[in-house]
Amino acid sequence: MPEVLARSTRQGLATGATVDALHEDFETLWRKADFVPDMDRMAFSTAVIEAASNVVQHAVPASDTPLQLGVEITIWSRRLEARISEIGAAPSSPGLSNPSEIDDESESGRGLNLIHALVSTVTFERHGEDNVWVLCRHASDA
């Protein structure tokens, strides 16, 4: 199994402040993983920030307990992966199996289209009481 070269985890209230803190997490990660090409860094960071922002904007708590946002980022030599968790969220489904279904004039769904365009794979799963996005980007030179 390939060696994990860098990892970052963050959990907090599903607010803009938690999303903003991800920028600092990425700065630290990219110092540890300076071998990652700039294009991969930019595309992956943008996708993760967009997915985390979607949690803040659209996730619905399953109870009166405030919704939490969890982000775990793992970097291997040829793969970047983020697990974005809607902790304590009501079950949901982004409902987008084909990103090309959204036209340029659509008011919603653009963020999902952007995420799909920037990473290699996107999955959305239910784990216990959490909704979990898994974004993966393979290295450009792979």
C-alpha positions as CSV (number, residue, x, y, z in Angstrom):
1,M,0.0,0.0,0.0
2,P,1.4,3.5,-0.9
3,E,2.7,5.6,1.9
4,V,0.7,8.6,3.1
5,L,2.9,11.6,2.6
6,A,0.7,14.3,4.3
7,R,-2.6,14.4,6.1
8,S,-4.8,17.1,7.6
9,T,-8.0,16.8,9.5
10,R,-10.4,19.5,10.7
11,Q,-13.8,19.4,12.4
12,G,-16.0,22.3,13.5
13,L,-19.3,23.9,13.1
14,A,-20.6,23.9,9.6
15,T,-19.9,27.6,9.1
16,G,-17.9,29.9,6.8
17,A,-15.2,30.2,9.5
18,T,-14.5,26.4,9.3
19,V,-14.4,26.6,5.5
20,D,-12.0,29.6,5.7
21,A,-9.7,27.6,8.0
22,L,-9.2,25.0,5.2
23,H,-7.1,27.6,3.3
24,E,-4.5,27.5,6.1
25,D,-4.7,23.7,6.2
26,F,-3.9,23.6,2.5
27,E,-0.9,25.9,2.9
28,T,0.5,23.6,5.5
29,L,-0.2,20.5,3.4
30,W,1.4,21.9,0.3
31,R,4.6,22.7,2.2
32,K,4.7,19.0,3.3
33,A,3.8,17.8,-0.3
34,D,5.8,20.3,-2.4
35,F,6.1,17.7,-5.1
36,V,2.4,18.1,-6.1
37,P,2.1,20.1,-9.3
38,D,0.6,23.6,-9.0
39,M,-2.3,22.7,-11.3
40,D,-3.2,19.7,-9.2
41,R,-3.0,21.8,-6.0
42,M,-5.2,24.5,-7.4
43,A,-7.9,22.1,-8.8
44,F,-8.0,19.9,-5.8
45,S,-8.1,22.8,-3.3
46,T,-10.9,24.5,-5.2
47,A,-13.0,21.3,-5.3
48,V,-12.6,20.7,-1.6
49,I,-13.4,24.3,-0.7
50,E,-16.5,24.2,-3.0
51,A,-17.7,20.9,-1.5
52,A,-17.2,22.2,2.1
53,S,-19.0,25.4,1.2
54,N,-21.9,23.3,-0.2
55,V,-22.2,21.5,3.2
56,V,-22.4,24.9,4.9
57,Q,-25.0,26.2,2.4
58,H,-27.2,23.1,1.8
59,A,-26.8,20.4,4.4
60,V,-29.7,20.0,6.8
61,P,-29.2,18.9,10.4
62,A,-30.9,15.7,11.5
63,S,-31.8,17.2,14.9
64,D,-31.6,20.4,16.9
65,T,-27.9,19.7,17.3
66,P,-25.8,22.1,15.2
67,L,-24.4,20.5,12.0
68,Q,-20.6,19.8,12.0
69,L,-18.3,19.9,9.1
70,G,-15.4,17.4,9.0
71,V,-12.6,17.5,6.4
72,E,-9.9,14.9,6.1
73,I,-7.3,15.4,3.4
74,T,-4.8,12.7,2.5
75,I,-1.9,13.0,0.0
76,W,-0.1,10.1,-1.5
77,S,2.6,10.4,-4.2
78,R,0.0,10.0,-7.1
79,R,-3.3,10.7,-5.4
80,L,-5.1,13.4,-3.5
81,E,-8.2,12.5,-1.5
82,A,-10.6,14.5,0.7
83,R,-13.4,13.1,2.8
84,I,-15.9,15.9,3.6
85,S,-18.4,14.9,6.2
86,E,-21.8,16.4,7.0
87,I,-21.7,15.3,10.7
88,G,-25.2,14.9,12.1
89,A,-26.9,15.7,8.8
90,A,-30.2,14.4,7.6
91,P,-29.9,11.9,4.8
92,S,-29.6,13.5,1.4
93,S,-28.4,12.9,-2.1
94,P,-27.0,15.6,-4.4
95,G,-28.9,13.8,-7.1
96,L,-26.4,14.5,-9.9
97,S,-25.3,11.4,-11.7
98,N,-24.3,13.3,-14.9
99,P,-22.8,16.7,-14.3
100,S,-23.5,17.7,-18.0
101,E,-27.2,17.7,-17.1
102,I,-26.8,21.2,-15.7
103,D,-26.8,24.0,-18.3
104,D,-24.8,27.2,-18.0
105,E,-28.0,29.2,-17.2
106,S,-29.0,27.1,-14.3
107,E,-29.2,28.8,-10.9
108,S,-28.2,25.7,-8.9
109,G,-25.9,22.8,-9.3
110,R,-23.0,24.7,-10.7
111,G,-20.8,23.9,-7.7
112,L,-21.4,20.2,-8.2
113,N,-20.4,20.6,-11.9
114,L,-17.3,22.5,-10.9
115,I,-16.3,19.8,-8.4
116,H,-16.8,17.0,-11.0
117,A,-14.6,19.0,-13.4
118,L,-11.7,19.4,-11.0
119,V,-11.3,15.9,-9.6
120,S,-11.1,12.4,-11.0
121,T,-13.9,10.9,-8.9
122,V,-16.7,12.1,-6.6
123,T,-18.7,9.8,-4.4
124,F,-21.5,10.7,-1.9
125,E,-22.3,8.1,0.7
126,R,-24.2,7.8,3.9
127,H,-22.1,6.6,6.9
128,G,-24.1,6.1,10.1
129,E,-25.6,9.6,10.8
130,D,-23.3,11.4,8.4
131,N,-23.3,12.2,4.7
132,V,-19.8,11.9,3.3
133,W,-18.3,13.3,0.1
134,V,-15.1,11.6,-1.2
135,L,-13.2,13.6,-3.7
136,C,-10.1,12.0,-5.4
137,R,-7.7,13.6,-7.9
138,H,-5.0,11.5,-9.5
139,A,-1.7,13.2,-10.3
140,S,-1.5,14.9,-13.7
141,D,1.6,12.9,-14.7
142,A,0.1,9.5,-13.6
